[in-house]
Amino acid sequence: MDQIKRYFAEPSKYYHIILKVEPEAKKRVRIYSRGGKVHGVNPSKEDEDVIRRLLVDIKERPISPISCACLLGMRFYRSLPKSTRKKDLPFVETEHFRPIKRPDLDNFIKLLKDAATGILWEDDNLIVGYLPGTGKYYTTEQPRIEVELLTVGSDLHERYIELLEKEIRRLRQINSNLMDFI
């Protein structure tokens, strides 16, 4: 019942954060035994620490970790493969040339969610859905991770519609750029 009261009492809050780092995927924990004891090693710890340090330094983040339901949007902009042909560059700019090889999108998401726990949100179980545009992309600019966070509040539907319209405008602009190229 407290969640419902809080939902109607507060408006939604929106955060947009850009992390200037090459996106990395969450790696599997390695488990081994030595001397009759089982040990586990998290090979993604360093990658999580990099994201945590970047998040702590960003002014646009919530002052304290979010403790209510929220929607999360993530765009992972990766460097182009060295094998990319020059004639394919316009398709990168129009987001028609997208990463389809490993690592998987969900592994990028897992690393970001684990690293941001305690900084952006109290626990990643508060994320109840994803915003439009979430995905992995190539970029000719600096690699980065763009994070959008929308808390569930009394004006959620209006704010969500605004974000959908913004995404539609972005996609129309990208499509217009492609038509100019073709």
MIPAVO-79328 format. One record per atom (N, C-alpha, C): residue number from 1; residue in three letters; atom name; x, y, z. Coordinates in nm, 3 decimals, m for minus. Layout:
MIPAVO-79328
fise|vexro|dopa|x|y|z
NUM|ALA|CA|X|Y|Z
...
END
This chain:
MIPAVO-79328
fise|vexro|dopa|x|y|z
1|MET|N|0.082|m0.119|0.000
1|MET|CA|0.000|0.000|0.000
1|MET|C|0.086|0.126|0.000
2|ASP|N|0.202|0.122|0.068
2|ASP|CA|0.290|0.239|0.071
2|ASP|C|0.340|0.273|m0.069
3|GLN|N|0.365|0.167|m0.149
3|GLN|CA|0.413|0.190|m0.285
3|GLN|C|0.308|0.265|m0.366
4|ILE|N|0.182|0.231|m0.349
4|ILE|CA|0.073|0.297|m0.424
4|ILE|C|0.060|0.442|m0.378
5|LYS|N|0.066|0.467|m0.249
5|LYS|CA|0.057|0.604|m0.199
5|LYS|C|0.172|0.688|m0.252
6|ARG|N|0.293|0.631|m0.249
6|ARG|CA|0.410|0.703|m0.297
6|ARG|C|0.400|0.729|m0.447
7|TYR|N|0.343|0.632|m0.521
7|TYR|CA|0.327|0.645|m0.665
7|TYR|C|0.240|0.766|m0.699
8|PHE|N|0.132|0.784|m0.630
8|PHE|CA|0.042|0.895|m0.659
8|PHE|C|0.086|1.026|m0.594
9|ALA|N|0.177|1.021|m0.502
9|ALA|CA|0.221|1.141|m0.431
9|ALA|C|0.331|1.215|m0.505
10|GLU|N|0.416|1.145|m0.578
10|GLU|CA|0.533|1.207|m0.640
10|GLU|C|0.529|1.195|m0.792
11|PRO|N|0.571|1.299|m0.862
11|PRO|CA|0.582|1.287|m1.008
11|PRO|C|0.703|1.202|m1.046
12|SER|N|0.703|1.155|m1.168
12|SER|CA|0.816|1.078|m1.219
12|SER|C|0.939|1.168|m1.231
13|LYS|N|1.055|1.108|m1.214
13|LYS|CA|1.181|1.180|m1.231
13|LYS|C|1.257|1.114|m1.346
14|TYR|N|1.322|1.196|m1.425
14|TYR|CA|1.395|1.147|m1.541
14|TYR|C|1.542|1.185|m1.529
15|TYR|N|1.628|1.089|m1.560
15|TYR|CA|1.773|1.112|m1.556
15|TYR|C|1.832|1.062|m1.688
16|HIS|N|1.926|1.139|m1.742
16|HIS|CA|1.998|1.099|m1.863
16|HIS|C|2.147|1.110|m1.833
17|ILE|N|2.216|0.998|m1.843
17|ILE|CA|2.357|0.991|m1.804
17|ILE|C|2.438|0.934|m1.921
18|ILE|N|2.552|0.996|m1.948
18|ILE|CA|2.642|0.945|m2.052
18|ILE|C|2.774|0.907|m1.987
19|LEU|N|2.813|0.782|m2.006
19|LEU|CA|2.939|0.730|m1.955
19|LEU|C|3.034|0.713|m2.072
20|LYS|N|3.144|0.787|m2.073
20|LYS|CA|3.239|0.782|m2.184
20|LYS|C|3.338|0.669|m2.160
21|VAL|N|3.293|0.550|m2.197
21|VAL|CA|3.374|0.430|m2.179
21|VAL|C|3.331|0.329|m2.286
22|GLU|N|3.425|0.247|m2.329
22|GLU|CA|3.392|0.139|m2.422
22|GLU|C|3.305|0.037|m2.348
23|PRO|N|3.186|0.007|m2.399
23|PRO|CA|3.100|m0.090|m2.330
23|PRO|C|3.166|m0.227|m2.321
24|GLU|N|3.152|m0.287|m2.207
24|GLU|CA|3.203|m0.422|m2.183
24|GLU|C|3.086|m0.510|m2.139
25|ALA|N|3.098|m0.638|m2.165
25|ALA|CA|2.993|m0.733|m2.126
25|ALA|C|3.030|m0.800|m1.994
26|LYS|N|2.929|m0.843|m1.923
26|LYS|CA|2.950|m0.918|m1.798
26|LYS|C|3.008|m1.054|m1.835
27|LYS|N|3.114|m1.089|m1.767
27|LYS|CA|3.178|m1.219|m1.791
27|LYS|C|3.129|m1.318|m1.686
28|ARG|N|3.135|m1.443|m1.721
28|ARG|CA|3.088|m1.547|m1.629
28|ARG|C|3.185|m1.564|m1.512
29|VAL|N|3.127|m1.589|m1.396
29|VAL|CA|3.208|m1.615|m1.275
29|VAL|C|3.275|m1.751|m1.292
30|ARG|N|3.403|m1.755|m1.259
30|ARG|CA|3.477|m1.882|m1.266
30|ARG|C|3.482|m1.943|m1.127
31|ILE|N|3.449|m2.070|m1.121
31|ILE|CA|3.449|m2.142|m0.993
31|ILE|C|3.553|m2.254|m1.000
32|TYR|N|3.632|m2.264|m0.895
32|TYR|CA|3.732|m2.368|m0.889
32|TYR|C|3.746|m2.413|m0.744
33|SER|N|3.807|m2.530|m0.726
33|SER|CA|3.831|m2.577|m0.589
33|SER|C|3.980|m2.595|m0.567
34|ARG|N|4.020|m2.560|m0.446
34|ARG|CA|4.161|m2.572|m0.409
34|ARG|C|4.165|m2.609|m0.261
35|GLY|N|4.234|m2.714|m0.232
35|GLY|CA|4.247|m2.757|m0.093
35|GLY|C|4.114|m2.796|m0.031
36|GLY|N|4.023|m2.849|m0.112
36|GLY|CA|3.893|m2.892|m0.061
36|GLY|C|3.793|m2.780|m0.043
37|LYS|N|3.830|m2.657|m0.078
37|LYS|CA|3.739|m2.543|m0.066
37|LYS|C|3.704|m2.491|m0.206
38|VAL|N|3.581|m2.448|m0.220
38|VAL|CA|3.534|m2.393|m0.347
38|VAL|C|3.552|m2.242|m0.345
39|HIS|N|3.608|m2.189|m0.453
39|HIS|CA|3.633|m2.046|m0.467
39|HIS|C|3.568|m1.996|m0.595
40|GLY|N|3.531|m1.870|m0.595
40|GLY|CA|3.476|m1.809|m0.715
40|GLY|C|3.549|m1.680|m0.747
41|VAL|N|3.570|m1.653|m0.876
41|VAL|CA|3.638|m1.533|m0.920
41|VAL|C|3.544|m1.459|m1.015
42|ASN|N|3.524|m1.330|m0.988
42|ASN|CA|3.442|m1.247|m1.074
42|ASN|C|3.534|m1.170|m1.170
43|PRO|N|3.546|m1.215|m1.296
43|PRO|CA|3.637|m1.148|m1.388
43|PRO|C|3.586|m1.010|m1.432
44|SER|N|3.461|m0.976|m1.402
44|SER|CA|3.405|m0.846|m1.441
44|SER|C|3.421|m0.740|m1.333
45|LYS|N|3.485|m0.773|m1.223
45|LYS|CA|3.498|m0.678|m1.112
45|LYS|C|3.563|m0.547|m1.155
46|GLU|N|3.670|m0.555|m1.232
46|GLU|CA|3.740|m0.433|m1.276
46|GLU|C|3.650|m0.349|m1.367
47|ASP|N|3.576|m0.414|m1.457
47|ASP|CA|3.484|m0.342|m1.546
47|ASP|C|3.374|m0.273|m1.465
48|GLU|N|3.321|m0.342|m1.363
48|GLU|CA|3.219|m0.283|m1.277
48|GLU|C|3.277|m0.163|m1.201
49|ASP|N|3.399|m0.176|m1.154
49|ASP|CA|3.463|m0.065|m1.079
49|ASP|C|3.480|0.059|m1.167
50|VAL|N|3.515|0.039|m1.294
50|VAL|CA|3.529|0.153|m1.387
50|VAL|C|3.396|0.225|m1.400
51|ILE|N|3.289|0.151|m1.421
51|ILE|CA|3.156|0.212|m1.435
51|ILE|C|3.115|0.281|m1.305
52|ARG|N|3.141|0.218|m1.191
52|ARG|CA|3.107|0.280|m1.062
52|ARG|C|3.179|0.414|m1.044
53|ARG|N|3.308|0.417|m1.075
53|ARG|CA|3.384|0.542|m1.060
53|ARG|C|3.328|0.652|m1.151
54|LEU|N|3.290|0.616|m1.273
54|LEU|CA|3.233|0.714|m1.365
54|LEU|C|3.098|0.764|m1.315
55|LEU|N|3.017|0.673|m1.263
55|LEU|CA|2.884|0.710|m1.213
55|LEU|C|2.893|0.804|m1.093
56|VAL|N|2.985|0.778|m1.003
56|VAL|CA|3.000|0.861|m0.883
56|VAL|C|3.037|1.004|m0.921
57|ASP|N|3.113|1.022|m1.029
57|ASP|CA|3.158|1.155|m1.069
57|ASP|C|3.054|1.234|m1.149
58|ILE|N|2.944|1.171|m1.187
58|ILE|CA|2.845|1.238|m1.273
58|ILE|C|2.746|1.317|m1.189
59|LYS|N|2.725|1.442|m1.228
59|LYS|CA|2.634|1.531|m1.153
59|LYS|C|2.487|1.502|m1.183
60|GLU|N|2.456|1.449|m1.300
60|GLU|CA|2.317|1.429|m1.342
60|GLU|C|2.250|1.308|m1.277
61|ARG|N|2.323|1.234|m1.198
61|ARG|CA|2.265|1.114|m1.137
61|ARG|C|2.180|1.151|m1.015
62|PRO|N|2.096|1.059|m0.969
62|PRO|CA|2.019|1.086|m0.846
62|PRO|C|2.112|1.111|m0.728
63|ILE|N|2.072|1.199|m0.639
63|ILE|CA|2.154|1.231|m0.522
63|ILE|C|2.172|1.108|m0.434
64|SER|N|2.063|1.036|m0.413
64|SER|CA|2.070|0.910|m0.339
64|SER|C|2.009|0.801|m0.427
65|PRO|N|2.047|0.676|m0.406
65|PRO|CA|1.993|0.568|m0.491
65|PRO|C|1.840|0.565|m0.490
66|ILE|N|1.783|0.543|m0.607
66|ILE|CA|1.637|0.536|m0.622
66|ILE|C|1.585|0.415|m0.546
67|SER|N|1.473|0.436|m0.476
67|SER|CA|1.416|0.327|m0.396
67|SER|C|1.274|0.292|m0.442
68|CYS|N|1.236|0.334|m0.563
68|CYS|CA|1.103|0.302|m0.614
68|CYS|C|1.117|0.237|m0.752
69|ALA|N|1.006|0.190|m0.805
69|ALA|CA|1.007|0.126|m0.936
69|ALA|C|1.053|0.226|m1.042
70|CYS|N|1.128|0.176|m1.141
70|CYS|CA|1.177|0.264|m1.247
70|CYS|C|1.190|0.187|m1.377
71|LEU|N|1.195|0.265|m1.485
71|LEU|CA|1.218|0.212|m1.619
71|LEU|C|1.359|0.253|m1.661
72|LEU|N|1.428|0.163|m1.728
72|LEU|CA|1.568|0.185|m1.762
72|LEU|C|1.587|0.176|m1.913
73|GLY|N|1.659|0.272|m1.968
73|GLY|CA|1.696|0.269|m2.109
73|GLY|C|1.847|0.274|m2.120
74|MET|N|1.904|0.194|m2.209
74|MET|CA|2.049|0.188|m2.224
74|MET|C|2.085|0.175|m2.371
75|ARG|N|2.177|0.256|m2.413
75|ARG|CA|2.233|0.245|m2.548
75|ARG|C|2.383|0.224|m2.532
76|PHE|N|2.430|0.114|m2.586
76|PHE|CA|2.572|0.080|m2.579
76|PHE|C|2.635|0.108|m2.715
77|TYR|N|2.713|0.215|m2.724
77|TYR|CA|2.779|0.255|m2.848
77|TYR|C|2.921|0.201|m2.848
78|ARG|N|2.945|0.105|m2.937
78|ARG|CA|3.076|0.039|m2.945
78|ARG|C|3.159|0.094|m3.059
79|SER|N|3.289|0.079|m3.048
79|SER|CA|3.379|0.117|m3.157
79|SER|C|3.353|0.028|m3.278
80|LEU|N|3.379|0.084|m3.394
80|LEU|CA|3.362|0.007|m3.517
80|LEU|C|3.469|m0.101|m3.529
81|PRO|N|3.433|m0.216|m3.584
81|PRO|CA|3.537|m0.316|m3.611
81|PRO|C|3.635|m0.262|m3.716
82|LYS|N|3.758|m0.303|m3.708
82|LYS|CA|3.859|m0.255|m3.803
82|LYS|C|3.829|m0.299|m3.945
83|SER|N|3.749|m0.403|m3.957
83|SER|CA|3.716|m0.456|m4.089
83|SER|C|3.603|m0.379|m4.158
84|THR|N|3.550|m0.274|m4.096
84|THR|CA|3.439|m0.198|m4.154
84|THR|C|3.487|m0.123|m4.278
85|ARG|N|3.410|m0.138|m4.387
85|ARG|CA|3.444|m0.069|m4.512
85|ARG|C|3.398|0.077|m4.505
86|LYS|N|3.469|0.165|m4.573
86|LYS|CA|3.435|0.308|m4.573
86|LYS|C|3.296|0.332|m4.630
87|LYS|N|3.256|0.253|m4.727
87|LYS|CA|3.124|0.275|m4.787
87|LYS|C|3.010|0.234|m4.691
88|ASP|N|3.043|0.163|m4.583
88|ASP|CA|2.941|0.126|m4.483
88|ASP|C|2.924|0.230|m4.374
89|LEU|N|3.012|0.330|m4.367
89|LEU|CA|3.006|0.431|m4.260
89|LEU|C|2.873|0.506|m4.253
90|PRO|N|2.811|0.544|m4.365
90|PRO|CA|2.680|0.611|m4.353
90|PRO|C|2.574|0.522|m4.286
91|PHE|N|2.585|0.393|m4.302
91|PHE|CA|2.490|0.303|m4.239
91|PHE|C|2.512|0.293|m4.088
92|VAL|N|2.637|0.320|m4.045
92|VAL|CA|2.665|0.326|m3.902
92|VAL|C|2.596|0.448|m3.843
93|GLU|N|2.610|0.563|m3.911
93|GLU|CA|2.550|0.687|m3.863
93|GLU|C|2.398|0.679|m3.858
94|THR|N|2.338|0.599|m3.946
94|THR|CA|2.192|0.588|m3.949
94|THR|C|2.142|0.467|m3.870
95|GLU|N|2.232|0.404|m3.797
95|GLU|CA|2.200|0.291|m3.709
95|GLU|C|2.141|0.171|m3.782
96|HIS|N|2.171|0.159|m3.911
96|HIS|CA|2.127|0.041|m3.985
96|HIS|C|2.234|m0.068|m3.984
97|PHE|N|2.355|m0.031|m3.948
97|PHE|CA|2.465|m0.127|m3.932
97|PHE|C|2.487|m0.141|m3.783
98|ARG|N|2.441|m0.254|m3.728
98|ARG|CA|2.441|m0.274|m3.583
98|ARG|C|2.522|m0.397|m3.546
99|PRO|N|2.576|m0.400|m3.425
99|PRO|CA|2.654|m0.518|m3.380
99|PRO|C|2.564|m0.640|m3.363
100|ILE|N|2.594|m0.744|m3.437
100|ILE|CA|2.514|m0.866|m3.425
100|ILE|C|2.597|m0.983|m3.372
101|LYS|N|2.723|m0.956|m3.346
101|LYS|CA|2.809|m1.062|m3.292
101|LYS|C|2.819|m1.048|m3.141
102|ARG|N|2.887|m1.142|m3.081
102|ARG|CA|2.907|m1.137|m2.937
102|ARG|C|2.981|m1.011|m2.897
103|PRO|N|2.963|m0.964|m2.779
103|PRO|CA|2.881|m1.016|m2.670
103|PRO|C|2.733|m0.980|m2.687
104|ASP|N|2.651|m1.056|m2.618
104|ASP|CA|2.507|m1.038|m2.624
104|ASP|C|2.465|m0.913|m2.548
105|LEU|N|2.353|m0.856|m2.590
105|LEU|CA|2.301|m0.736|m2.527
105|LEU|C|2.274|m0.757|m2.378
106|ASP|N|2.218|m0.870|m2.342
106|ASP|CA|2.185|m0.892|m2.201
106|ASP|C|2.309|m0.895|m2.112
107|ASN|N|2.425|m0.931|m2.166
107|ASN|CA|2.548|m0.928|m2.086
107|ASN|C|2.597|m0.785|m2.063
108|PHE|N|2.576|m0.696|m2.162
108|PHE|CA|2.605|m0.554|m2.141
108|PHE|C|2.514|m0.499|m2.031
109|ILE|N|2.385|m0.534|m2.041
109|ILE|CA|2.286|m0.485|m1.944
109|ILE|C|2.320|m0.534|m1.804
110|LYS|N|2.356|m0.663|m1.790
110|LYS|CA|2.389|m0.719|m1.658
110|LYS|C|2.504|m0.644|m1.592
111|LEU|N|2.609|m0.615|m1.669
111|LEU|CA|2.725|m0.546|m1.611
111|LEU|C|2.684|m0.407|m1.562
112|LEU|N|2.610|m0.333|m1.644
112|LEU|CA|2.569|m0.199|m1.604
112|LEU|C|2.477|m0.203|m1.482
113|LYS|N|2.381|m0.295|m1.481
113|LYS|CA|2.289|m0.303|m1.368
113|LYS|C|2.361|m0.339|m1.239
114|ASP|N|2.455|m0.431|m1.247
114|ASP|CA|2.530|m0.470|m1.126
114|ASP|C|2.619|m0.355|m1.078
115|ALA|N|2.684|m0.285|m1.172
115|ALA|CA|2.774|m0.176|m1.134
115|ALA|C|2.698|m0.057|m1.075
116|ALA|N|2.577|m0.032|m1.124
116|ALA|CA|2.501|0.086|m1.081
116|ALA|C|2.420|0.062|m0.953
117|THR|N|2.413|m0.062|m0.908
117|THR|CA|2.340|m0.092|m0.785
117|THR|C|2.410|m0.023|m0.668
118|GLY|N|2.331|0.051|m0.590
118|GLY|CA|2.384|0.126|m0.478
118|GLY|C|2.422|0.269|m0.515
119|ILE|N|2.425|0.299|m0.646
119|ILE|CA|2.457|0.435|m0.692
119|ILE|C|2.335|0.498|m0.758
120|LEU|N|2.280|0.430|m0.860
120|LEU|CA|2.160|0.481|m0.927
120|LEU|C|2.032|0.429|m0.862
121|TRP|N|2.032|0.304|m0.820
121|TRP|CA|1.917|0.243|m0.756
121|TRP|C|1.965|0.156|m0.641
122|GLU|N|1.875|0.136|m0.544
122|GLU|CA|1.912|0.054|m0.428
122|GLU|C|1.938|m0.090|m0.469
123|ASP|N|1.854|m0.144|m0.555
123|ASP|CA|1.869|m0.281|m0.601
123|ASP|C|1.812|m0.289|m0.742
124|ASP|N|1.870|m0.372|m0.827
124|ASP|CA|1.822|m0.377|m0.964
124|ASP|C|1.687|m0.446|m0.979
125|ASN|N|1.631|m0.500|m0.871
125|ASN|CA|1.495|m0.554|m0.879
125|ASN|C|1.391|m0.442|m0.889
126|LEU|N|1.432|m0.315|m0.869
126|LEU|CA|1.342|m0.201|m0.883
126|LEU|C|1.318|m0.165|m1.029
127|ILE|N|1.398|m0.220|m1.119
127|ILE|CA|1.379|m0.195|m1.262
127|ILE|C|1.266|m0.286|m1.311
128|VAL|N|1.157|m0.222|m1.354
128|VAL|CA|1.037|m0.298|m1.391
128|VAL|C|1.017|m0.305|m1.542
129|GLY|N|1.099|m0.235|m1.619
129|GLY|CA|1.087|m0.240|m1.765
129|GLY|C|1.198|m0.161|m1.831
130|TYR|N|1.202|m0.170|m1.962
130|TYR|CA|1.304|m0.100|m2.040
130|TYR|C|1.240|0.005|m2.131
131|LEU|N|1.312|0.113|m2.150
131|LEU|CA|1.266|0.222|m2.235
131|LEU|C|1.300|0.192|m2.381
132|PRO|N|1.228|0.256|m2.475
132|PRO|CA|1.257|0.234|m2.617
132|PRO|C|1.396|0.283|m2.653
133|GLY|N|1.457|0.216|m2.750
133|GLY|CA|1.591|0.252|m2.794
133|GLY|C|1.700|0.172|m2.726
134|THR|N|1.665|0.093|m2.625
134|THR|CA|1.766|0.011|m2.557
134|THR|C|1.827|m0.085|m2.659
135|GLY|N|1.960|m0.085|m2.667
135|GLY|CA|2.024|m0.174|m2.762
135|GLY|C|2.172|m0.148|m2.772
136|LYS|N|2.235|m0.221|m2.864
136|LYS|CA|2.377|m0.201|m2.889
136|LYS|C|2.394|m0.146|m3.030
137|TYR|N|2.485|m0.049|m3.039
137|TYR|CA|2.505|0.026|m3.163
137|TYR|C|2.654|0.041|m3.189
138|TYR|N|2.688|0.073|m3.314
138|TYR|CA|2.824|0.114|m3.347
138|TYR|C|2.829|0.266|m3.352
139|THR|N|2.947|0.322|m3.332
139|THR|CA|2.965|0.466|m3.343
139|THR|C|3.099|0.497|m3.408
140|THR|N|3.102|0.608|m3.482
140|THR|CA|3.228|0.657|m3.537
140|THR|C|3.288|0.759|m3.442
141|GLU|N|3.211|0.799|m3.340
141|GLU|CA|3.257|0.894|m3.239
141|GLU|C|3.315|0.815|m3.121
142|GLN|N|3.318|0.880|m3.005
142|GLN|CA|3.372|0.815|m2.886
142|GLN|C|3.275|0.706|m2.837
143|PRO|N|3.327|0.587|m2.806
143|PRO|CA|3.241|0.483|m2.749
143|PRO|C|3.183|0.532|m2.617
144|ARG|N|3.061|0.488|m2.587
144|ARG|CA|2.995|0.537|m2.466
144|ARG|C|2.877|0.448|m2.432
145|ILE|N|2.826|0.472|m2.311
145|ILE|CA|2.702|0.409|m2.266
145|ILE|C|2.609|0.523|m2.229
146|GLU|N|2.492|0.526|m2.289
146|GLU|CA|2.392|0.625|m2.254
146|GLU|C|2.285|0.557|m2.169
147|VAL|N|2.258|0.614|m2.054
147|VAL|CA|2.162|0.556|m1.960
147|VAL|C|2.048|0.655|m1.939
148|GLU|N|1.926|0.607|m1.954
148|GLU|CA|1.806|0.686|m1.923
148|GLU|C|1.734|0.614|m1.810
149|LEU|N|1.687|0.690|m1.715
149|LEU|CA|1.619|0.634|m1.598
149|LEU|C|1.494|0.715|m1.572
150|LEU|N|1.380|0.649|m1.566
150|LEU|CA|1.252|0.715|m1.541
150|LEU|C|1.185|0.646|m1.423
151|THR|N|1.165|0.719|m1.315
151|THR|CA|1.098|0.661|m1.199
151|THR|C|0.948|0.654|m1.226
152|VAL|N|0.883|0.556|m1.166
152|VAL|CA|0.739|0.540|m1.180
152|VAL|C|0.673|0.637|m1.082
153|GLY|N|0.605|0.738|m1.139
153|GLY|CA|0.540|0.839|m1.057
153|GLY|C|0.400|0.867|m1.107
154|SER|N|0.337|0.969|m1.051
154|SER|CA|0.198|1.000|m1.083
154|SER|C|0.178|1.041|m1.229
155|ASP|N|0.281|1.095|m1.294
155|ASP|CA|0.270|1.137|m1.433
155|ASP|C|0.347|1.045|m1.528
156|LEU|N|0.358|0.918|m1.491
156|LEU|CA|0.436|0.823|m1.569
156|LEU|C|0.392|0.817|m1.714
157|HIS|N|0.262|0.808|m1.738
157|HIS|CA|0.215|0.792|m1.875
157|HIS|C|0.252|0.911|m1.963
158|GLU|N|0.239|1.031|m1.910
158|GLU|CA|0.275|1.151|m1.987
158|GLU|C|0.425|1.153|m2.016
159|ARG|N|0.506|1.124|m1.915
159|ARG|CA|0.652|1.124|m1.933
159|ARG|C|0.695|1.015|m2.031
160|TYR|N|0.629|0.898|m2.023
160|TYR|CA|0.664|0.788|m2.113
160|TYR|C|0.627|0.824|m2.257
161|ILE|N|0.514|0.888|m2.275
161|ILE|CA|0.473|0.932|m2.409
161|ILE|C|0.573|1.034|m2.464
162|GLU|N|0.620|1.125|m2.379
162|GLU|CA|0.722|1.222|m2.421
162|GLU|C|0.849|1.151|m2.469
163|LEU|N|0.891|1.049|m2.394
163|LEU|CA|1.011|0.974|m2.433
163|LEU|C|0.989|0.896|m2.563
164|LEU|N|0.869|0.840|m2.581
164|LEU|CA|0.837|0.770|m2.705
164|LEU|C|0.841|0.866|m2.824
165|GLU|N|0.782|0.984|m2.806
165|GLU|CA|0.782|1.084|m2.914
165|GLU|C|0.924|1.130|m2.945
166|LYS|N|1.006|1.146|m2.842
166|LYS|CA|1.146|1.184|m2.862
166|LYS|C|1.219|1.076|m2.943
167|GLU|N|1.195|0.949|m2.910
167|GLU|CA|1.258|0.839|m2.982
167|GLU|C|1.208|0.833|m3.126
168|ILE|N|1.081|0.858|m3.148
168|ILE|CA|1.026|0.859|m3.285
168|ILE|C|1.090|0.971|m3.367
169|ARG|N|1.105|1.090|m3.308
169|ARG|CA|1.172|1.200|m3.378
169|ARG|C|1.317|1.164|m3.412
170|ARG|N|1.386|1.101|m3.318
170|ARG|CA|1.524|1.059|m3.341
170|ARG|C|1.531|0.959|m3.457
171|LEU|N|1.441|0.862|m3.458
171|LEU|CA|1.441|0.761|m3.564
171|LEU|C|1.403|0.823|m3.699
172|ARG|N|1.311|0.918|m3.699
172|ARG|CA|1.276|0.986|m3.825
172|ARG|C|1.395|1.064|m3.879
173|GLN|N|1.470|1.130|m3.790
173|GLN|CA|1.589|1.203|m3.833
173|GLN|C|1.693|1.109|m3.891
174|ILE|N|1.711|0.996|m3.827
174|ILE|CA|1.806|0.896|m3.876
174|ILE|C|1.762|0.845|m4.012
175|ASN|N|1.632|0.817|m4.027
175|ASN|CA|1.579|0.768|m4.155
175|ASN|C|1.595|0.875|m4.263
176|SER|N|1.574|1.001|m4.228
176|SER|CA|1.592|1.111|m4.322
176|SER|C|1.738|1.118|m4.367
177|ASN|N|1.829|1.100|m4.275
177|ASN|CA|1.972|1.099|m4.309
177|ASN|C|2.005|0.985|m4.406
178|LEU|N|1.941|0.870|m4.385
178|LEU|CA|1.962|0.755|m4.474
178|LEU|C|1.909|0.787|m4.613
179|MET|N|1.792|0.849|m4.621
179|MET|CA|1.735|0.883|m4.751
179|MET|C|1.823|0.984|m4.824
180|ASP|N|1.884|1.077|m4.750
180|ASP|CA|1.977|1.171|m4.811
180|ASP|C|2.098|1.098|m4.869
181|PHE|N|2.142|0.995|m4.802
181|PHE|CA|2.257|0.918|m4.847
181|PHE|C|2.224|0.837|m4.971
182|ILE|N|2.105|0.776|m4.971
182|ILE|CA|2.064|0.690|m5.081
182|ILE|C|2.029|0.777|m5.199
END
